């Protein structure tokens, strides 16, 4: 019986060691899986950010182009009619001063 007990004890120790090895393997696999998932999430986040930045750049560029066009058109009108532009500026200044005096 002592021999059988020793054999069973050794068998249990071997099984416990196998379970420890399996558990260590699962922990390593889980660690690699977490790293893979983390890397994938970072890649997806970077892609979303790049896409968002590109979407914002397009309208911002259009706004800049539109404002340039308006300024150029205004400069052209001033060059074509300098006297009218001066009279308009004088009239706006007079109107602003009149409104300020009323306060």
C-alpha positions, 0 to 999 in steps of 0.5 A, a space after each residue: 500500500 505504501 508503494 501504491 500511495 507513493 505512485 499515486 502521490 507522484 501521479 498527482 504531483 505530475 498532474 499538478 505540474 501539468 496543470 501549472 504548465 497549462 496555466 502558464 501557457 494560458 497566461 502567456 497566450 492571454 498576455 499575447 492576445 491582450 497585446 494583439 488586441 491593444 495593437 489592433 485598437 491603437 491601429 483602428 484609433 489612428 485610422 479613425 483620427 487620420 480620417 477625421 483630420 482629412 474630413 476636417 481639412 477639406 472644408 477648412 481649405 474650402 472656407 479659406 479659398 472662399 474667404 480669399 475669393 471674397 477679399 479679392 473681389 472686395 479689393 477689385 471693387 475698391 480699385 475699380 471705384 476708389 471714390 465710392 469706396 472712400 464715400 462708403 467708408 466715410 458714411 460708415 464711420 459717421 454712422 458708427 460715431 452717431 450710434 456711439 454718441 447716443 449712448 
